[in-house]
Amino acid sequence: MKSIASAPAKIILFGEHFVVHGTKAILAAIDKRVTVTTTLTHTGTLKINSELGTLEIPISSSYKEAKSEFRPFIFLANKMINSNQNVNGLEIMIDSDIPIGVGLGSSSACCVAAAASISELFKELSSEEILNLSIEAEKTIFPDTSGADCTICTYGGMIEHPSIEKIDSTFDLNLLIANSMIPHSTKNSVEKVSKFKENNEERFSQLCDLENGLIDEVITAMKNNDATTFGLKMSENQKYLEEIQVSNDTLRDMISSLNEISLGSKITGAGDGGCVIALVKDENMDKAPALLPKDKECFSAKIDTKGVVRSTIEE
Ligand code: PMV
């Protein structure tokens, strides 16, 4: 038997890093996906195939000894196999069009799609159960995760975290994503921000309050169909991210170039590399590539409304 599930990539519109320390955030799922196919086999092994490599290990192996990129899949497989003793082997295939390690939620989308795909072979889970399972799986590589990324990859659309309230934008969000092509480590950036917090407790707490206030203003702006304020708030949020030191010269240059054609722009995700996003007017969309250095990639993103999608295929 074979089970297929897919989950979308994500962007963080507002609140990255501060969300780890308890503030609100606004996230959106975008139209890039990872698909995980899980097949029951009789090999006595767990086989994982992805663009990061192939791994084949005895079915009962622990995730703790594996390379970090394979851990969530082994963790999820172990969990399902432990409650279904008659499983002899599993093969997990990962196909993705989400760039890896650049803040678009590739690992969270993998965790959500894998939780859905593997569990579906044994038991139908609710979206909330898939979300909880995917967060547990993500914690095998990133124990401090806020869970915001897995949440948006599960539910899709645009949401406020942690309330999981859906946000309907009344204006068309013309989002441009530009990839600095500098890979980053979310774990390292989050640790760096925790150090900043330790050394600047009072200011960090002010910044958290400012971030919460900013997010309330963004929600009002969206209700009022006010794209101009939305863009200004993106740039204001970028100042907070600069202050906690997750930006760098490359990202600053990209942001300042994109500001020429946008209502606002900022880092999305952990920073220190990865991607920036800009709210760009329709007529300016084509101008972006010429403004960025040749080694950067950019594309426009549509909001994905579906979230995790499951289908079980009997063989
Ligand atoms: O760059 P990403 O996709 O790994 O984004 C991480 C977002 C953080 O707020 C920095 C961490 C988190 O767990 O929310």
Residues whose N, C-alpha, C, O or C-beta is under 5 A from the ligand:
A	BS01	PMV	E16 H17 V19 G103 L104 G105 D144 T145 S146 G147 A148 T186 T268 G269 A270
